[in-house]
Structures are given as C-alpha cells and as structure tokens.
C-alpha cells in the first residue's frame, strides 16, 4: 500500500515536464524532480504550489562529446542526489551529500 502523504515524482525529457505538471495539479505529490535540466513546455500558470522541485543537470552544453563522465558515474550522481532530495522532502532526513567529484 502506498503512503499517499509521501509521494514524490521524477522524470526525464517529457517525463520531467509531466512531473512538473503533475506536481502543479495534484496536491498528493509533495516533491518533484526533472532530470533534464530544462523545461520543454511551460510550467502551469498555477505554479508548483510551494512544493519543492529540483532541476537536475548542468549549465554546460547537453550534447558535448568531449565529456569524460561515464554513464555509470552519471547514474550514481543522479541516484544519490535524487535520493537525498526525496529523503529530505518526503522523509525529513537531512543528510549532507558527499562531493560528486
């Protein structure tokens, strides 16, 4: 059984946009994450109703082939940061993040 007081939602690409819309429109979702560093469509005019929302990404060019970050390391960073974000905002666990580099 799901605890409807602790719902978080995350997505990438259109899933990240859908996450923002769901957070804005469904009060049961207490926190959201867009793992695509940007919105492809505007957030609803109603906003996110004060609920925490994280944009995960970099200001650097998305399609930079010179990057040295492996897919495995990128997944580790995503997992640790998204997990810590949800721990803080859904479970009130405030653990500091370790440096990613």
MOPAC internal coordinates of N, CA, C and O (Angstrom, degrees):
PM7 1SCF
backbone

  N    0.0000 0     0.00 0     0.00 0    0    0    0
  C    1.4399 1     0.00 0     0.00 0    1    0    0
  C    1.5323 1   108.45 1     0.00 0    2    1    0
  O    1.2310 1   120.64 1   -45.92 1    3    2    1
  N    1.2884 1   116.37 1   134.08 1    3    2    1
  C    1.4595 1   122.16 1   179.44 1    5    3    2
  C    1.5222 1   110.63 1   -81.28 1    6    5    3
  O    1.2310 1   121.43 1   -37.85 1    7    6    5
  N    1.3279 1   114.86 1   142.15 1    7    6    5
  C    1.4569 1   120.68 1   173.92 1    9    7    6
  C    1.5238 1   107.14 1   -88.11 1   10    9    7
  O    1.2310 1   120.24 1   -75.90 1   11   10    9
  N    1.3038 1   117.15 1   104.10 1   11   10    9
  C    1.4668 1   120.79 1  -175.31 1   13   11   10
  C    1.5216 1   113.08 1   -70.93 1   14   13   11
  O    1.2310 1   119.59 1   178.13 1   15   14   13
  N    1.3281 1   118.39 1    -1.87 1   15   14   13
  C    1.4660 1   120.92 1   175.25 1   17   15   14
  C    1.5298 1   111.40 1   -91.93 1   18   17   15
  O    1.2310 1   120.29 1   176.04 1   19   18   17
  N    1.3298 1   117.05 1    -3.96 1   19   18   17
  C    1.4661 1   121.26 1  -176.39 1   21   19   18
  C    1.5218 1   111.90 1  -131.64 1   22   21   19
  O    1.2310 1   119.74 1  -134.83 1   23   22   21
  N    1.3161 1   118.09 1    45.17 1   23   22   21
  C    1.4620 1   120.32 1  -178.98 1   25   23   22
  C    1.5220 1   109.77 1   -91.23 1   26   25   23
  O    1.2310 1   121.26 1   -52.51 1   27   26   25
  N    1.3198 1   115.19 1   127.49 1   27   26   25
  C    1.4514 1   122.72 1   172.36 1   29   27   26
  C    1.5176 1   107.86 1  -122.83 1   30   29   27
  O    1.2310 1   120.54 1   -23.96 1   31   30   29
  N    1.3202 1   116.58 1   156.04 1   31   30   29
  C    1.4665 1   120.29 1  -177.96 1   33   31   30
  C    1.5166 1   108.72 1  -139.70 1   34   33   31
  O    1.2310 1   120.64 1   -40.59 1   35   34   33
  N    1.3311 1   116.38 1   139.41 1   35   34   33
  C    1.4604 1   121.57 1   178.34 1   37   35   34
  C    1.5167 1   108.83 1  -137.88 1   38   37   35
  O    1.2310 1   121.02 1   -27.59 1   39   38   37
  N    1.3325 1   115.65 1   152.41 1   39   38   37
  C    1.4484 1   119.57 1   177.19 1   41   39   38
  C    1.5160 1   111.08 1  -162.01 1   42   41   39
  O    1.2310 1   121.23 1   -13.39 1   43   42   41
  N    1.3258 1   115.25 1   166.61 1   43   42   41
  C    1.4570 1   122.56 1   178.53 1   45   43   42
  C    1.5233 1   108.46 1  -126.27 1   46   45   43
  O    1.2310 1   120.65 1   -35.07 1   47   46   45
  N    1.3144 1   116.36 1   144.93 1   47   46   45
  C    1.4613 1   122.78 1  -179.88 1   49   47   46
  C    1.5329 1   109.26 1    61.20 1   50   49   47
  O    1.2310 1   119.27 1    54.44 1   51   50   49
  N    1.3144 1   119.01 1  -125.56 1   51   50   49
  C    1.4657 1   119.04 1  -179.80 1   53   51   50
  C    1.5266 1   110.71 1   -64.76 1   54   53   51
  O    1.2310 1   120.45 1   154.89 1   55   54   53
  N    1.3400 1   116.75 1   -25.11 1   55   54   53
  C    1.4658 1   119.94 1   175.78 1   57   55   54
  C    1.5160 1   112.17 1   -66.89 1   58   57   55
  O    1.2310 1   120.10 1   147.20 1   59   58   57
  N    1.3384 1   117.42 1   -32.80 1   59   58   57
  C    1.4609 1   120.79 1   175.52 1   61   59   58
  C    1.5162 1   111.25 1   -68.49 1   62   61   59
  O    1.2310 1   120.73 1   138.46 1   63   62   61
  N    1.3349 1   116.21 1   -41.54 1   63   62   61
  C    1.4654 1   120.33 1   175.24 1   65   63   62
  C    1.5226 1   110.59 1   -63.12 1   66   65   63
  O    1.2310 1   120.84 1   136.50 1   67   66   65
  N    1.3270 1   116.00 1   -43.50 1   67   66   65
  C    1.4701 1   120.22 1   179.08 1   69   67   66
  C    1.5188 1   111.17 1   -62.72 1   70   69   67
  O    1.2310 1   120.77 1   144.54 1   71   70   69
  N    1.3306 1   116.13 1   -35.46 1   71   70   69
  C    1.4622 1   120.05 1   177.64 1   73   71   70
  C    1.5226 1   110.51 1   -61.69 1   74   73   71
  O    1.2310 1   120.03 1   133.23 1   75   74   73
  N    1.3287 1   117.54 1   -46.77 1   75   74   73
  C    1.4683 1   120.45 1   179.42 1   77   75   74
  C    1.5227 1   110.72 1   -60.18 1   78   77   75
  O    1.2310 1   120.30 1   137.35 1   79   78   77
  N    1.3082 1   117.04 1   -42.65 1   79   78   77
  C    1.4665 1   120.19 1   179.55 1   81   79   78
  C    1.5213 1   110.97 1   -65.47 1   82   81   79
  O    1.2310 1   120.34 1   138.21 1   83   82   81
  N    1.3156 1   116.96 1   -41.79 1   83   82   81
  C    1.4660 1   119.84 1   179.84 1   85   83   82
  C    1.5243 1   111.05 1   -65.00 1   86   85   83
  O    1.2310 1   120.20 1   137.99 1   87   86   85
  N    1.3383 1   117.22 1   -42.01 1   87   86   85
  C    1.4725 1   120.28 1   177.98 1   89   87   86
  C    1.5253 1   110.01 1   -61.82 1   90   89   87
  O    1.2310 1   120.54 1   138.59 1   91   90   89
  N    1.3325 1   116.58 1   -41.41 1   91   90   89
  C    1.4651 1   120.21 1  -179.01 1   93   91   90
  C    1.5255 1   112.35 1   -66.37 1   94   93   91
  O    1.2310 1   120.35 1   146.71 1   95   94   93
  N    1.3258 1   116.93 1   -33.29 1   95   94   93
  C    1.4633 1   120.01 1  -171.73 1   97   95   94
  C    1.5263 1   115.12 1  -103.04 1   98   97   95
  O    1.2310 1   119.66 1   163.20 1   99   98   97
  N    1.3257 1   118.26 1   -16.80 1   99   98   97
  C    1.4666 1   121.13 1  -176.17 1  101   99   98
  C    1.5220 1   110.01 1  -121.80 1  102  101   99
  O    1.2310 1   120.46 1   -74.65 1  103  102  101
  N    1.3089 1   116.72 1   105.35 1  103  102  101
  C    1.4604 1   122.58 1  -176.63 1  105  103  102
  C    1.5133 1   114.62 1   -63.16 1  106  105  103
  O    1.2310 1   119.48 1   166.51 1  107  106  105
  N    1.3238 1   118.61 1   -13.49 1  107  106  105
  C    1.4641 1   120.37 1   178.22 1  109  107  106
  C    1.5175 1   112.13 1   -74.50 1  110  109  107
  O    1.2310 1   120.19 1   158.65 1  111  110  109
  N    1.3380 1   117.24 1   -21.35 1  111  110  109
  C    1.4617 1   120.91 1  -179.97 1  113  111  110
  C    1.5211 1   107.40 1   -85.89 1  114  113  111
  O    1.2310 1   120.63 1   -66.30 1  115  114  113
  N    1.3305 1   116.40 1   113.70 1  115  114  113
  C    1.4612 1   121.08 1  -172.27 1  117  115  114
  C    1.5156 1   114.49 1   -89.68 1  118  117  115
  O    1.2310 1   119.56 1   162.83 1  119  118  117
  N    1.3354 1   118.45 1   -17.17 1  119  118  117
  C    1.4647 1   121.14 1  -179.04 1  121  119  118
  C    1.5216 1   108.82 1  -159.00 1  122  121  119
  O    1.2310 1   120.89 1   -27.37 1  123  122  121
  N    1.3387 1   115.89 1   152.63 1  123  122  121
  C    1.4566 1   119.58 1  -179.46 1  125  123  122
  C    1.5152 1   112.62 1  -143.09 1  126  125  123
  O    1.2310 1   121.24 1   -21.74 1  127  126  125
  N    1.3289 1   115.24 1   158.26 1  127  126  125
  C    1.4636 1   122.08 1   179.29 1  129  127  126
  C    1.5278 1   108.86 1  -137.10 1  130  129  127
  O    1.2310 1   121.21 1   -49.52 1  131  130  129
  N    1.3379 1   115.30 1   130.48 1  131  130  129
  C    1.4577 1   121.65 1   170.25 1  133  131  130
  C    1.5245 1   106.25 1  -107.23 1  134  133  131
  O    1.2310 1   120.12 1   -65.85 1  135  134  133
  N    1.3320 1   117.38 1   114.15 1  135  134  133
  C    1.4638 1   121.86 1  -176.91 1  137  135  134
  C    1.5242 1   112.09 1   -90.20 1  138  137  135
  O    1.2310 1   120.06 1  -156.23 1  139  138  137
  N    1.3184 1   117.50 1    23.77 1  139  138  137
  C    1.4614 1   121.50 1  -177.16 1  141  139  138
  C    1.5274 1   112.81 1  -117.83 1  142  141  139
  O    1.2310 1   119.04 1  -170.82 1  143  142  141
  N    1.2873 1   119.43 1     9.18 1  143  142  141
  C    1.4731 1   128.65 1   176.42 1  145  143  142
  C    1.5164 1   115.79 1    59.54 1  146  145  143
  O    1.2310 1   119.50 1  -177.48 1  147  146  145
  N    1.3228 1   118.55 1     2.52 1  147  146  145
  C    1.4611 1   119.99 1   179.77 1  149  147  146
  C    1.5282 1   109.67 1  -159.87 1  150  149  147
  O    1.2310 1   121.61 1   -13.35 1  151  150  149
  N    1.3097 1   114.52 1   166.65 1  151  150  149
  C    1.4602 1   120.19 1   174.81 1  153  151  150
  C    1.5178 1   108.46 1  -105.98 1  154  153  151
  O    1.2310 1   120.56 1   -46.68 1  155  154  153
  N    1.3158 1   116.54 1   133.32 1  155  154  153
  C    1.4622 1   121.32 1   176.36 1  157  155  154
  C    1.5195 1   111.56 1   -88.68 1  158  157  155
  O    1.2310 1   120.53 1   158.35 1  159  158  157
  N    1.3174 1   116.58 1   -21.65 1  159  158  157
  C    1.4629 1   122.77 1   175.41 1  161  159  158
  C    1.5218 1   107.27 1  -131.64 1  162  161  159
  O    1.2310 1   119.46 1   -26.82 1  163  162  161
  N    1.3264 1   118.64 1   153.18 1  163  162  161
  C    1.4654 1   120.54 1  -177.28 1  165  163  162
  C    1.5310 1   112.35 1   -64.64 1  166  165  163
  O    1.2310 1   121.66 1   -32.33 1  167  166  165
  N    1.3198 1   114.42 1   147.67 1  167  166  165
  C    1.4654 1   120.61 1   171.48 1  169  167  166
  C    1.5282 1   106.77 1   -67.76 1  170  169  167
  O    1.2310 1   119.33 1   -37.13 1  171  170  169
  N    1.3280 1   118.88 1   142.87 1  171  170  169
  C    1.4702 1   120.05 1   179.27 1  173  171  170
  C    1.5296 1   112.21 1   -52.05 1  174  173  171
  O    1.2310 1   121.18 1   -32.31 1  175  174  173
  N    1.3061 1   115.35 1   147.69 1  175  174  173
  C    1.4623 1   122.30 1  -178.53 1  177  175  174
  C    1.5262 1   111.48 1   -54.94 1  178  177  175
  O    1.2310 1   120.42 1   149.45 1  179  178  177
  N    1.3238 1   116.80 1   -30.55 1  179  178  177
  C    1.4690 1   120.44 1  -179.41 1  181  179  178
  C    1.5170 1   112.28 1   -66.02 1  182  181  179
  O    1.2310 1   119.97 1   165.70 1  183  182  181
  N    1.3303 1   117.66 1   -14.30 1  183  182  181
  C    1.4517 1   121.37 1  -179.01 1  185  183  182
  C    1.5213 1   111.29 1    75.18 1  186  185  183
  O    1.2310 1   120.99 1    12.34 1  187  186  185
  N    1.3104 1   115.72 1  -167.66 1  187  186  185
  C    1.4593 1   121.26 1  -176.35 1  189  187  186
  C    1.5216 1   112.36 1   -98.69 1  190  189  187
  O    1.2310 1   120.27 1  -165.91 1  191  190  189
  N    1.3042 1   117.09 1    14.09 1  191  190  189
  C    1.4737 1   122.87 1   174.67 1  193  191  190
  C    1.5277 1   112.28 1    57.31 1  194  193  191
  O    1.2310 1   120.19 1  -148.93 1  195  194  193
  N    1.3283 1   117.23 1    31.07 1  195  194  193
  C    1.4596 1   121.08 1   177.78 1  197  195  194
  C    1.5183 1   114.55 1    77.43 1  198  197  195
  O    1.2310 1   119.93 1  -175.80 1  199  198  197
  N    1.3213 1   117.75 1     4.20 1  199  198  197
  C    1.4654 1   119.89 1  -179.99 1  201  199  198
  C    1.5288 1   109.67 1   -82.28 1  202  201  199
  O    1.2310 1   120.36 1   -34.72 1  203  202  201
  N    1.3357 1   116.91 1   145.28 1  203  202  201
  C    1.4648 1   120.24 1  -178.10 1  205  203  202
  C    1.5254 1   111.97 1   -66.48 1  206  205  203
  O    1.2310 1   121.64 1   -38.72 1  207  206  205
  N    1.3322 1   114.47 1   141.28 1  207  206  205
  C    1.4597 1   120.75 1  -179.93 1  209  207  206
  C    1.5193 1   107.97 1  -145.06 1  210  209  207
  O    1.2310 1   120.41 1   -50.18 1  211  210  209
  N    1.3230 1   116.82 1   129.82 1  211  210  209
  C    1.4606 1   121.48 1  -178.33 1  213  211  210
  C    1.5275 1   110.07 1  -112.21 1  214  213  211
  O    1.2310 1   121.24 1   -48.70 1  215  214  213
  N    1.3381 1   115.23 1   131.30 1  215  214  213
  C    1.4638 1   121.59 1   169.23 1  217  215  214
  C    1.5221 1   106.22 1   -98.21 1  218  217  215
  O    1.2310 1   120.42 1   -63.14 1  219  218  217
  N    1.3011 1   116.79 1   116.86 1  219  218  217
  C    1.4566 1   121.54 1  -176.86 1  221  219  218
  C    1.5148 1   108.81 1  -102.77 1  222  221  219
  O    1.2310 1   120.57 1   -57.85 1  223  222  221
  N    1.3263 1   116.52 1   122.15 1  223  222  221
  C    1.4527 1   119.08 1   179.50 1  225  223  222
  C    1.5069 1   111.44 1   167.01 1  226  225  223
  O    1.2310 1   121.00 1    19.81 1  227  226  225
  N    1.2911 1   115.70 1  -160.19 1  227  226  225
  C    1.4472 1   123.00 1  -175.35 1  229  227  226
  C    1.5194 1   109.53 1  -133.83 1  230  229  227
  O    1.2310 1   121.09 1   -26.53 1  231  230  229
  N    1.3075 1   115.52 1   153.47 1  231  230  229
  C    1.4600 1   119.65 1   175.01 1  233  231  230
  C    1.5306 1   110.56 1   -78.49 1  234  233  231
  O    1.2310 1   120.45 1   169.41 1  235  234  233
  N    1.3311 1   116.75 1   -10.59 1  235  234  233
  C    1.4633 1   120.90 1  -179.27 1  237  235  234
  C    1.5246 1   110.56 1   -71.05 1  238  237  235
  O    1.2310 1   121.19 1   -16.44 1  239  238  237
  N    1.3031 1   115.32 1   163.56 1  239  238  237
  C    1.4636 1   121.42 1   177.73 1  241  239  238
  C    1.5229 1   110.20 1   -57.87 1  242  241  239
  O    1.2310 1   120.35 1   -46.73 1  243  242  241
  N    1.3138 1   116.94 1   133.27 1  243  242  241
  C    1.4647 1   122.50 1  -176.71 1  245  243  242
  C    1.5245 1   111.97 1   -65.12 1  246  245  243
  O    1.2310 1   119.56 1   138.81 1  247  246  245
  N    1.2958 1   118.45 1   -41.19 1  247  246  245
  C    1.4692 1   122.17 1  -174.14 1  249  247  246
  C    1.5226 1   112.12 1   -99.78 1  250  249  247
  O    1.2310 1   120.06 1  -132.35 1  251  250  249
  N    1.3115 1   117.50 1    47.65 1  251  250  249
  C    1.4557 1   122.30 1  -178.61 1  253  251  250
  C    1.5306 1   109.67 1   -88.12 1  254  253  251
  O    1.2310 1   119.66 1   -75.95 1  255  254  253
  N    1.3319 1   118.26 1   104.05 1  255  254  253
  C    1.4699 1   120.02 1  -177.29 1  257  255  254
  C    1.5239 1   113.47 1   -71.21 1  258  257  255
  O    1.2310 1   119.70 1   168.88 1  259  258  257
  N    1.3302 1   118.18 1   -11.12 1  259  258  257
  C    1.4609 1   120.25 1  -178.48 1  261  259  258
  C    1.5257 1   112.65 1   -84.45 1  262  261  259
  O    1.2310 1   119.87 1  -179.81 1  263  262  261
  N    1.3137 1   117.85 1     0.19 1  263  262  261
  C    1.4562 1   120.07 1  -178.66 1  265  263  262
  C    1.5238 1   110.87 1   -62.87 1  266  265  263
  O    1.2310 1   120.94 1   -35.46 1  267  266  265
  N    1.3211 1   115.80 1   144.54 1  267  266  265
  C    1.4631 1   120.11 1  -179.81 1  269  267  266
  C    1.5271 1   111.76 1  -106.84 1  270  269  267
  O    1.2310 1   119.78 1  -171.59 1  271  270  269
  N    1.2962 1   118.02 1     8.41 1  271  270  269
  C    1.4597 1   122.03 1  -178.79 1  273  271  270
  C    1.5302 1   109.28 1   -82.32 1  274  273  271
  O    1.2310 1   120.87 1   -59.74 1  275  274  273
  N    1.3242 1   115.94 1   120.26 1  275  274  273
  C    1.4670 1   119.48 1  -179.67 1  277  275  274
  C    1.5245 1   110.37 1   -73.62 1  278  277  275
  O    1.2310 1   121.00 1   -21.68 1  279  278  277
  N    1.3080 1   115.69 1   158.32 1  279  278  277
  C    1.4635 1   120.24 1   176.71 1  281  279  278
  C    1.5155 1   111.75 1   -59.24 1  282  281  279
  O    1.2310 1   120.19 1   140.70 1  283  282  281
  N    1.3253 1   117.24 1   -39.30 1  283  282  281
  C    1.4668 1   121.47 1   179.14 1  285  283  282
  C    1.5316 1   110.83 1   -62.00 1  286  285  283
  O    1.2310 1   120.62 1   135.20 1  287  286  285
  N    1.3366 1   116.42 1   -44.80 1  287  286  285
  C    1.4717 1   120.00 1  -179.14 1  289  287  286
  C    1.5290 1   110.18 1   -67.71 1  290  289  287
  O    1.2310 1   120.19 1   139.94 1  291  290  289
  N    1.3138 1   117.25 1   -40.06 1  291  290  289
  C    1.4681 1   120.24 1   177.53 1  293  291  290
  C    1.5215 1   110.40 1   -60.02 1  294  293  291
  O    1.2310 1   120.15 1   139.09 1  295  294  293
  N    1.3258 1   117.31 1   -40.91 1  295  294  293
  C    1.4700 1   120.86 1   178.58 1  297  295  294
  C    1.5250 1   111.00 1   -65.73 1  298  297  295
  O    1.2310 1   120.02 1   141.05 1  299  298  297
  N    1.3408 1   117.57 1   -38.95 1  299  298  297
  C    1.4689 1   120.63 1   177.74 1  301  299  298
  C    1.5268 1   110.91 1   -61.89 1  302  301  299
  O    1.2310 1   120.71 1   136.56 1  303  302  301
  N    1.3182 1   116.25 1   -43.44 1  303  302  301
  C    1.4677 1   120.51 1   179.94 1  305  303  302
  C    1.5231 1   110.20 1   -64.79 1  306  305  303
  O    1.2310 1   120.39 1   133.36 1  307  306  305
  N    1.3274 1   116.86 1   -46.64 1  307  306  305
  C    1.4724 1   119.75 1   178.01 1  309  307  306
  C    1.5204 1   110.96 1   -57.98 1  310  309  307
  O    1.2310 1   120.65 1   131.71 1  311  310  309
  N    1.3217 1   116.35 1   -48.29 1  311  310  309
  C    1.4589 1   120.83 1  -177.43 1  313  311  310
  C    1.5324 1   111.15 1   -60.44 1  314  313  311
  O    1.2310 1   120.32 1   134.08 1  315  314  313
  N    1.3341 1   117.00 1   -45.92 1  315  314  313
  C    1.4647 1   119.20 1  -177.29 1  317  315  314
  C    1.5285 1   111.70 1   -67.87 1  318  317  315
  O    1.2310 1   119.85 1   137.33 1  319  318  317
  N    1.3241 1   117.89 1   -42.67 1  319  318  317
  C    1.4624 1   120.05 1  -177.05 1  321  319  318
  C    1.5263 1   112.48 1   -73.43 1  322  321  319
  O    1.2310 1   120.22 1   137.20 1  323  322  321
  N    1.3148 1   117.19 1   -42.80 1  323  322  321
  C    1.4652 1   119.58 1   178.30 1  325  323  322
  C    1.5258 1   109.63 1   -66.36 1  326  325  323
  O    1.2310 1   120.32 1   138.67 1  327  326  325
  N    1.3272 1   117.00 1   -41.33 1  327  326  325
  C    1.4677 1   120.22 1   177.67 1  329  327  326
  C    1.5148 1   112.16 1   -61.11 1  330  329  327
  O    1.2310 1   120.39 1   135.16 1  331  330  329
  N    1.3449 1   116.86 1   -44.84 1  331  330  329
  C    1.4642 1   120.42 1   179.42 1  333  331  330
  C    1.5304 1   111.15 1   -64.97 1  334  333  331
  O    1.2310 1   120.31 1   141.29 1  335  334  333
  N    1.3297 1   117.01 1   -38.71 1  335  334  333
  C    1.4635 1   121.04 1   178.30 1  337  335  334
  C    1.5257 1   110.64 1   -61.10 1  338  337  335
  O    1.2310 1   120.45 1   131.57 1  339  338  337
  N    1.3352 1   116.75 1   -48.43 1  339  338  337
  C    1.4664 1   119.84 1   179.33 1  341  339  338
  C    1.5246 1   111.66 1   -68.72 1  342  341  339
  O    1.2310 1   119.80 1   142.47 1  343  342  341
  N    1.3405 1   117.98 1   -37.53 1  343  342  341
  C    1.4697 1   119.40 1   175.55 1  345  343  342
  C    1.5249 1   110.21 1   -56.80 1  346  345  343
  O    1.2310 1   120.67 1   134.93 1  347  346  345
  N    1.3162 1   116.33 1   -45.07 1  347  346  345
  C    1.4673 1   120.19 1  -177.75 1  349  347  346
  C    1.5256 1   111.98 1   -66.86 1  350  349  347
  O    1.2310 1   120.18 1   132.52 1  351  350  349
  N    1.3141 1   117.26 1   -47.48 1  351  350  349
  C    1.4622 1   119.82 1  -171.18 1  353  351  350
  C    1.5241 1   114.98 1   -90.39 1  354  353  351
  O    1.2310 1   120.09 1   163.78 1  355  354  353
  N    1.3187 1   117.43 1   -16.22 1  355  354  353
  C    1.4648 1   119.47 1   178.76 1  357  355  354
  C    1.5214 1   112.61 1  -110.22 1  358  357  355
  O    1.2310 1   120.35 1   150.47 1  359  358  357
  N    1.3332 1   116.93 1   -29.53 1  359  358  357
  C    1.4627 1   120.41 1  -175.16 1  361  359  358
  C    1.5223 1   113.00 1  -117.37 1  362  361  359
  O    1.2310 1   119.76 1   178.47 1  363  362  361
  N    1.3367 1   118.06 1    -1.53 1  363  362  361
  C    1.4608 1   124.73 1  -178.41 1  365  363  362
  C    1.5271 1   112.26 1    56.59 1  366  365  363
  O    1.2310 1   120.60 1  -142.76 1  367  366  365
  N    1.3314 1   116.45 1    37.24 1  367  366  365
  C    1.4635 1   122.38 1   174.55 1  369  367  366
  C    1.5181 1   106.46 1  -101.21 1  370  369  367
  O    1.2310 1   120.61 1   -60.47 1  371  370  369
  N    1.3202 1   116.44 1   119.53 1  371  370  369
  C    1.4667 1   121.08 1  -174.79 1  373  371  370
  C    1.5235 1   110.48 1  -114.10 1  374  373  371
  O    1.2310 1   121.16 1  -101.11 1  375  374  373
  N    1.3049 1   115.39 1    78.89 1  375  374  373
  C    1.4612 1   121.73 1   177.78 1  377  375  374
  C    1.5269 1   108.74 1   -99.10 1  378  377  375
  O    1.2310 1   120.10 1   -42.88 1  379  378  377
  N    1.3384 1   117.42 1   137.12 1  379  378  377
  C    1.4661 1   118.32 1   176.86 1  381  379  378
  C    1.5295 1   110.63 1   -69.61 1  382  381  379
  O    1.2310 1   121.24 1   -34.82 1  383  382  381
  N    1.3103 1   115.24 1   145.18 1  383  382  381
  C    1.4628 1   120.31 1   175.89 1  385  383  382
  C    1.5187 1   109.67 1   -79.78 1  386  385  383
  O    1.2310 1   120.87 1   -36.62 1  387  386  385
  N    1.3228 1   115.95 1   143.38 1  387  386  385
  C    1.4585 1   119.71 1   173.11 1  389  387  386
  C    1.5251 1   108.08 1   -78.00 1  390  389  387
  O    1.2310 1   120.24 1   -28.36 1  391  390  389
  N    1.3388 1   117.14 1   151.64 1  391  390  389
  C    1.4677 1   118.88 1   176.12 1  393  391  390
  C    1.5280 1   110.59 1   -56.62 1  394  393  391
  O    1.2310 1   120.40 1   -36.57 1  395  394  393
  N    1.3157 1   116.84 1   143.43 1  395  394  393
  C    1.4582 1   120.39 1  -176.44 1  397  395  394
  C    1.5218 1   112.93 1   -86.78 1  398  397  395
  O    1.2310 1   119.53 1   164.02 1  399  398  397
  N    1.3011 1   118.50 1   -15.98 1  399  398  397
  C    1.4729 1   119.13 1  -178.12 1  401  399  398
  C    1.4632 1   109.27 1  -106.20 1  402  401  399
  O    1.2310 1   120.10 1   180.00 1  403  402  401

